[in-house]
Amino acid sequence: MSAAPLTVEQVVEARLFVSAHRTAPLHVTLRYRSDDPLAVRMVFPAEFSLDGDELPEPPPEIEWVFARQLLAAGLDLPSGVGDVHIRPAVGRWTMVELRAAEGVALLQFGASDLRRFVWESYRTVPEGFEGQYLDADRALSELLG
């Protein structure tokens, strides 16, 4: 019998750039699970969805899933290809850009909040040891639906 997966969860404050001169504060939940050791999740309140009026009632949270390594690398150097880009910014900030068919969201996070989350995830599953926690059969099953 396998042990229950370990989870790291941290709620952090971010700023969503609504326009060139306006931002909106929001709380983002960062999640990491030992049974999905290569990924991190950013969960946003439903009211920040780019889908507009197409959301069901009540609207679900919005979850972005991407590589833990991308988050770690983006704290020090511009990183990302495709839908998720992360880069350090002036001061103690980290910028996260999320691209979808509906539009682009630019968010600013405190770099120390993201570093603390990455560090906690490494305490749960050390970098380089993800393969020991990866359930390939489960991952393949989820991928193929």
PyMOL commands that set and color helices and strands:
alter all, ss='L'
color gray80, all
select helices_A, chain A and resi 46-48+52-54+68-74+111-124+130-132+136-144
alter helices_A, ss='H'
color red, helices_A
select strands_A, chain A and resi 7-19+22-33+39-44+62-67+84-89+93-100+103-110
alter strands_A, ss='S'
color yellow, strands_A
deselect
rebuild
show_as cartoon
